[in-house]
Amino acid sequence: MPKNLFENVLPRLLTIKQTASYWGVSSNSFRKLRNGIAPGPVHTPGFNRLLFGREQQDRAIAACGKRAEVA
């Protein structure tokens, strides 16, 4: 049994650095993707940092793949 029960849990909300890594790009490149390609941050009351929904990122990544197949 793992020492920490949550060590294998994937977070649903990611920091900008984690989200950029999820996309496979640098944080600076991810900021550019946010201009119409990657979804913006999730509104999280009480937090003073940007958090991004993993599921929203998955949908945006899948949509990019669909556009590439058509082109």
SVG drawing of the C-alpha trace seen along z (x, -y; Angstrom):
<svg xmlns="http://www.w3.org/2000/svg" viewBox="-15 -36 25 38">
<polyline fill="none" stroke="black" stroke-width="0.4" points="0.0,0.0 1.4,-3.5 2.6,-5.7 0.5,-8.5 -3.0,-7.5 -3.1,-10.4 0.3,-9.9 -1.3,-8.3 -4.1,-10.7 -4.0,-13.0 -5.1,-16.5 -8.0,-17.9 -6.7,-21.5 -3.2,-22.2 -0.8,-25.1 0.4,-26.9 3.7,-25.0 1.9,-21.6 -0.5,-22.6 2.3,-23.6 4.0,-20.3 0.7,-18.5 0.7,-20.1 4.4,-19.3 5.5,-22.9 7.2,-25.5 5.3,-27.9 6.0,-30.7 4.7,-28.7 1.6,-27.7 0.8,-31.4 0.8,-31.8 -1.5,-28.8 -4.0,-30.5 -4.7,-33.0 -7.5,-31.0 -6.3,-27.4 -5.9,-26.4 -8.7,-27.1 -8.1,-29.7 -8.0,-29.2 -10.9,-27.9 -12.4,-30.4 -11.5,-29.3 -12.7,-31.6 -10.2,-32.2 -7.1,-31.2 -4.6,-33.8 -3.1,-31.7 -4.1,-30.5 -5.4,-26.9 -6.4,-25.1 -8.9,-22.2 -7.3,-19.0 -10.5,-17.9 -10.8,-21.2 -7.2,-20.8 -7.9,-17.3 -10.8,-18.5 -8.7,-21.3 -5.9,-18.9 -8.3,-16.5 -9.8,-19.4 -6.3,-20.3 -5.8,-16.7 -9.1,-16.8 -8.1,-20.0 -4.8,-18.5 -6.4,-15.5 -8.7,-17.7 -5.9,-19.9"/>
</svg>
